[in-house]
Amino acid sequence: MLLGTLEQSFIFAIMVLGVYLSYKILDFPDMTVDGSFPLGGAVASAILIKGGNPILALVVATICGALAGLITGMIHVKLKVTNLLAGIIVMTGLYSVNLRIMGKSNIPLFSVKHLFNGNMIPIVTLVILLILAKITIDYLLKTKFGFALKALGDNETLVISLGIDEKKLKIYGLMIANSFVALSGAILAQYQGFADVGMGTGTIITGLASIIIGEAIFKKRSFISMSMTVILGTIIYRTIIAMSLKLGMNASDLKLITSILVVGIIFLKEKKSLLGRGGKKYA
């Protein structure tokens, strides 16, 4: 149970890194991820059943995720559609796209060669992929481009005043975020041995739950990087879900558990914040 939970945590942590980039860095609640996550699984599965290379499947899935982010960004900045609605539009369209790519609602991968039926131990493969994703996003956020993304999320007016094209910047950010999400979906499809058109349902909530848990516990610890906070939050979230199943909860209740967990943590954070402000006022 512990090993399986850890392996799944590493897979979903890559997705949560993408959600963090769009939701926290860009301040863009991107619903596209509910469609780009299964898109990654659909593309990877379609390549694998035709005898394609597993690594190539990950690369192509990542590129397709970036294209999904590109479409969302274009709808938002070019057509002046609100960020939430733009994501919902693309997410809805991707459902049909994913069905078209897969040809049916579910593709089994048990009889094809993929990353996790070779000689390498699955958790070793997952650690390598997660480390690569972490290094990539850490490096990205330390570049001028990364600082511009942070500034865009904090103060868009400031970015515009500096002569930076905020529209292109936002599109690039969404492309990168959804590429991480699609990569995670492609890895999960290979790990679990099948891709399903509904595997992305609730992805945004899962990502937000992991981010909120990570920030609530580790944010004030300066020696822990942002990406590590996200990864640790994902591990804790997946552990809570695994424990809930172990205690007898039905798998169909997991989305409800996630929603209650998110609301509960937000409530506790808000209550703590109010108490802190009250204490300062009294002092």
TAURKA-V74740 format. One record per residue. RES is the residue in one small letter. PSI is psi in whole degrees, 0 to 359 (* if undefined). Layout:
BEGIN
res = (RES RES)
psi = (PSI PSI)
END
This chain:
BEGIN
res = (m l l g t l e q s f i f a i m v l g v y l s y k i l d f p d m t v d g s f p l g g a v a s a i l i k g g n p i l a l v v a t i c g a l a g l i t g m i h v k l k v t n l l a g i i v m t g l y s v n l r i m g k s n i p l f s v k h l f n g n m i p i v t l v i l l i l a k i t i d y l l k t k f g f a l k a l g d n e t l v i s l g i d e k k l k i y g l m i a n s f v a l s g a i l a q y q g f a d v g m g t g t i i t g l a s i i i g e a i f k k r s f i s m s m t v i l g t i i y r t i i a m s l k l g m n a s d l k l i t s i l v v g i i f l k e k k s l l g r g g k k y a)
psi = (314 316 316 319 318 318 315 325 319 323 309 336 326 319 317 328 320 318 321 319 317 316 316 318 310 348 47 102 91 105 353 329 332 342 327 335 306 337 316 317 321 314 314 317 318 324 318 321 346 11 16 163 136 322 318 322 321 318 313 320 320 318 318 323 319 322 323 317 324 315 317 315 319 318 321 309 330 320 1 32 141 152 318 315 322 317 320 320 312 319 316 316 325 336 314 322 316 320 322 318 316 330 344 176 344 135 114 144 16 333 7 159 128 187 334 11 24 209 339 139 133 316 330 315 316 322 317 313 319 319 317 318 318 314 319 311 327 315 318 314 350 354 171 322 317 318 325 322 316 317 323 318 327 317 92 326 321 318 318 319 337 359 16 137 98 334 312 321 317 319 315 319 317 326 315 316 313 337 321 317 315 323 316 318 322 322 316 319 318 323 314 351 15 159 138 141 339 10 350 358 124 10 317 321 319 317 315 321 316 318 314 318 314 315 321 327 322 357 321 357 99 338 353 123 166 313 323 326 316 316 314 321 322 318 316 317 312 327 319 317 317 320 324 318 321 328 359 3 147 150 331 346 356 321 322 318 317 315 315 320 315 312 319 316 319 319 315 320 318 320 318 321 318 320 321 317 324 322 320 321 319 320 *)
END
